[in-house]
Amino acid sequence: MSLQKKNAFIWLAGTAAIAAMVALHGCGSDDNNSGGGNVPPASAPAAPAPDAATASANIQAAWVEIGDGNRAIARVVTRYVAEAGAGANAACPLLTVDGAAARMTLRVGPATVPLRTTASAAADSKASEFPVSVCEATLPATASSAAVGAQPLPLPKATPQRIVVLADTGCRLKKADNAWQACSDTEAWPLAALATTAAGFNPDLVLHIGDYHYRENACPPDIAGCQGSPWGYGWDTWQADLFKPAAPLLAKAPWVVVRGNHEECARAGQGWARFLDTRPYDATRSCDDPANDAVANYADPYAVSLGGGSQVIVFDSAKAGKTALATNDPQFIAYQKQFQTVATLAAKTGMTTTIFTNHHPILGFAPVAGANPAPGNL
């Protein structure tokens, strides 16, 4: 099948660390918002819940990401713990949209997930601790302002003009490669500086093409540059690798998030499912149980409109490997089906430019066994 159709089709893959400003000019107004769904109507909580000051003090991260159908999703990570019997959502702060406040919905609560098989040896792995709640709410397309506590949230633009593109942003701590990056050195690992600089450009949108998390193994005692760094796949590492250094950019613009190979289930997939996956949280896709990896490592593609006949297609290539696949291999079949969805999305009426985004090029590293197929046969 052809992915070109009648459209201009651009393939953007995050196989190297990049940071770029892309100007896209559409016919819509720069001031319009886009999103989907509605914030639930404000109502009294079932039991005592955090006031604004308490909620703000406990918020560890807050951002907006864009999912299927341009649904703008407000997400918050909080350390607030609801009182016993208070109801799950009582652990979540109030989201204020255009002056009206409503309690956010609990996506997933705190947990310590038992050690599962990982990409590292068991001796170099540990259980994933998530001592935080993740809360969410869909922002209405008509919203003109949104905030959690005292923290304003960025709203989508119908036609974003300035887009930051980046990928491969984590600080690498990996025993198998003897790779020990100096995570506290802003020159050796410049994400914090990059995020601050990028935020200064006042972007309308951030497109991250995967690999948010790199701190897989403990820093050896004889490596000075990474001493004291958290490691593993729990909240402390996600906070250090993404949410803390990228905070200025998370506050400045909504994000479109693409999954990378470092977010596959045997690596940082648990955090991906909790924090970044745009779909509703589902235990079978949580990556907590390796028995579900064949489901959790794949997701249907979706499109995000950029206005003016342009769109981004988000493709999950977390498990794309380097081994050639036979056409009857379940993984080949899964990706082939997803590319059929991509072709349908790219052929949507009114679309003139489609930007295809994935982290690893499917069948680029690993073509069909014994063949070198043309793009139309993928």
Helices and strands as residue ranges (DSSP letters): E 8-13, E 18-23, H 52-58, E 59-66, G 68-70, E 72-78, G 88-91, E 94-97, E 100-103, E 105-108, E 111-113, G 122-124, E 128-130, E 133-139, E 146-148, E 151-152, E 162-167, E 173-174, G 175-177, E 179-180, H 191-200, E 205-208, G 224-226, H 235-238, I 239-243, H 247-252, E 255-257, G 261-263, H 269-271, I 272-276, G 283-285, G 290-292, H 293-296, E 302-307, E 310-314, H 330-346, E 353-358, G 375-377
